[in-house]
Amino acid sequence: MTQAARFPTEPPLAPGERVLGRLELDFDPAGRFVPGELLLTDGRLLARHGSGGWTAVELEPGMRLRVSDHAGVGTLELHGPAARIGRWRYLMRRQDQAAEFADLARQRLSGAEREFEPEARCPACGAELPYAGASCRACEAAEPADTAPATWTLFRLWRFARPYRRWLALGFVLTLASTAATLVPPYLTMPLMDDVLIPFQNGQPIDTGLVGMYLGGLLAAALLAWGLGWARTYILALVSERIGADLRTAAYDHLLSLSVDFFGSKRTGDLIARIGSETDRINVFLSLHLLDFATDVLMIAMTAVILVSIDPSLALATLLPLPFIAWLIHLVRERLRTGFEKIDRVWAQVTSVLADTIPGIRVVKAFAQERHESQRFAAANQHNLRVNDRLNRTWSMFTPTVSLLTEIGLLVVWAFGIWQIAHERISVGVLTAFLAYIGRFYTRLDTMSRIVSVTQKAAAGAKRIFDILDHVSSVPEPADPKPLGRVEGRIELRGVSFRYGNRTVLQDIDLVVEPGEMIGLVGHSGSGKSTLVNLILRFQDPAAGAILLDGTDIRSLGVADYRRHIGLVLQESFLFFGTVAENIAYGRPDATREDIVAAARAAHAHDFILRLPHGYDSLVGERGQSLSGGERQRIAIARALLIDPRILILDEATASVDTETEQEIQRALDNLVKGRTTIAIAHRLSTLRQADRLVVLDRGRIVEQGRHEALLAARGAYYRLHEAQARLAAAQFGTGSGQGPDGGPAEAAHLGRAAS
Amino acid sequence: MRGDGHGDRRPGAIALGFDAYGRLELRRADGTVVQDVTPVRAFPLSAPGEGISLVGREGREIQWIDRIEALDPASRKVLETALAERDIVPRIERILSVSTFVTPSEWRVVTDRGDTTLTLRAEEDIRRLGTRALLVADRHGIHFRIDDIERLDATSRRLLDRFL
């Protein structure tokens, strides 16, 4: 059947004609979803859409193949000398297949035979791999979807509970014992009634010894239940707190290991909420609700046993409403679960608005959009309210219904009990004991019903945390990382392509950077410069092709091991809250003070650091001393200098500072660049004058390479960029109007320091 | 020689056609012809009929069209064909099933372009357009539209609701 569906008709091959390549098509010529296929044979292209017949195109020299894509749809076109001969479309998930198909077809067109080299293949699916042992993209793309319902997610918490299983076992024994202790008092009411009170009413004197014994028993049971209850609650709270803490740490650690694009696709507020409040919610669930629930279940089971042992028929009447209530709970459970998940998502939306606005408050105020932001928040809040209202309708009916059932259950017991007493089947004491038992019993059912909602909430929380924990980094750590010895710093990009969503950002980049060479990446914004740098940093992996360091594919190296050899200076340097010294030593926490100062000197940061109130011990970062862009930049340069990397990446390092500071930073950068393989991105071309080579990118391709002068002489893309900037610079005359006498304050600070 | 890069914007000043390769070509009133231009909607969601840019092979704008209605009927038809061929945005008419309510989730859907499957990577990939329309991004890049949630059948709405 499936075979027939895949090949409704055999391709009409001529004798001796071989099928060399195959591409699955997803659209018919009209753009409807109709599966089809395109075959490449020795001399033809054969196409079929759905169950329709085959159409053939003879391949002739001079024909060209064009592959393009837009909005998730890939197009393969065959162009003849004067007109388009064919066009076939497919979904972008087949892009690798399509690229390979196009390669094969082009080789046929140019008459060359494809040379087969022994290639690495994925052991699971047989797809070609860029190198042996690499993770298979095809397999990753087909990652198994999680089919477990939300409640089962909670069982996955066992992974975190395992280390504490002894404590949990102890807690369970204590729960058992304390529950049993609480069941003693109602049992004692039975002889108290039948042997003391009823005989007294019938004219016999009260047996004080007996009364003392029973009352003593009641007190002892109460004290025992108190002690055991305390121990159990304490131990289990302790354990659940630890489970929660482990969960939080694990989630955060995993989050840190995820690739940069994961953070790009998630909202900060949402991630903070997941790791912060969701883990806490699970914690409370484990320590409070689950514990209570377990106690309640035990209590119901034990009570049931006791009731049956006293009087089976009355026990039956008492327990009869139980399945009905259980059914009711199950009914509402479904509706509540989806509702609570929804509330969580809406709540994340509300916090996201805050997380968006607060960091951007300057923009909000500058554009006088407080009212707009307020409306946005109110809208999110309204949405939250609506979702809650809908859920509360179900939820509010739930508890009163359970109460009503409790009352009806009691009524049944009273009626049946009185009837049995009237027929002298049971004593008054037995009925009293039953009423005492089920009084607790039904109130527990009432609280138990709450477990439905808290379990669902906790499960929803657990799901959201496991969403993070299950997310596989798109920059996978190799199973068997190759050791990285001395690094020369030769970087080679071989046929590197990258797509972001459905947009091709880089296409077929070949580039070699020799050790110690400095190259400048130039191009319009959006030309793929930053993506290229992200790939070299291994923040992301290329969709096709490979990046090699000293001849080794960087995907076969340990990620942290590899990045240790790269220094990075960004346009906006991020300083963590801490001292200046700590920030400089961020990449090498064991650096000595001398190292730090030496790095700061080389980065031209020393002088201004000394001007700060506490020198190297001044606090910077979000809650600390505010520094200018240029100052932050120089701290970042010192940070990069300190780890002494073989490879250096400067991403618009001087873009956000003024000309004067730029010169200062440029001098710092000159110190940094010396002897290192450097890849610099700069929008301002003047900052790349000292580069050994300039690489001009345009729409994801390298269009020109060479030295500044040579590229200017070539009058190509670089020349146009340069001209445009020169015009801009000419229009902005008057900037950097001479340098004032600087160094004064620095000197004073220095002298002051020397004096003290 | 016009240096503004937007081209002549008077109505009737330009005409569009297809060349033998099926590519769009722009003919200006002065007789010049620009081959292989790509139509790009500036506001594909909020105002699909307004602001269409014809982009040349270099990725630069060659001609700006304020309103599609301003073109002569023949050119208009050509442009609409070219846009329809370029933008495949299937409209979801029914959601048959979803593999799981936990993302990533695979949906089987009926669209105006036939039946297909899509993979929703995360709930964030569903974008709200106004109050009742949605744009659902497939993990491989196709965007599916739902024009009106209220007009979906009960099953589709129930499935969809779990992700909103």
Interface residues (C-beta under 8 A of the other chain):
Chain A: D26 F27 G31 R32 F33 V34 H70 A71 G72 V73 E77 H79 A82 A83 R84 R87 R89 L91 M92 R93 E143 A145 D146 T147 A148 A150 S265 K266 R267 T338 E341 K342 R345 K463 D467 G501 N502 D698 R699
Chain B: A20 Y21 G22 R23 G59 A84 E85 R86 D87 I88 V89 P90 S99 T100 F101 V102 T103 P104 S105 E106 T111 R113 G114 D115 T116 A122 E123 E124 A137 D138 H140 G141 I142 H143 D161 R162 L164
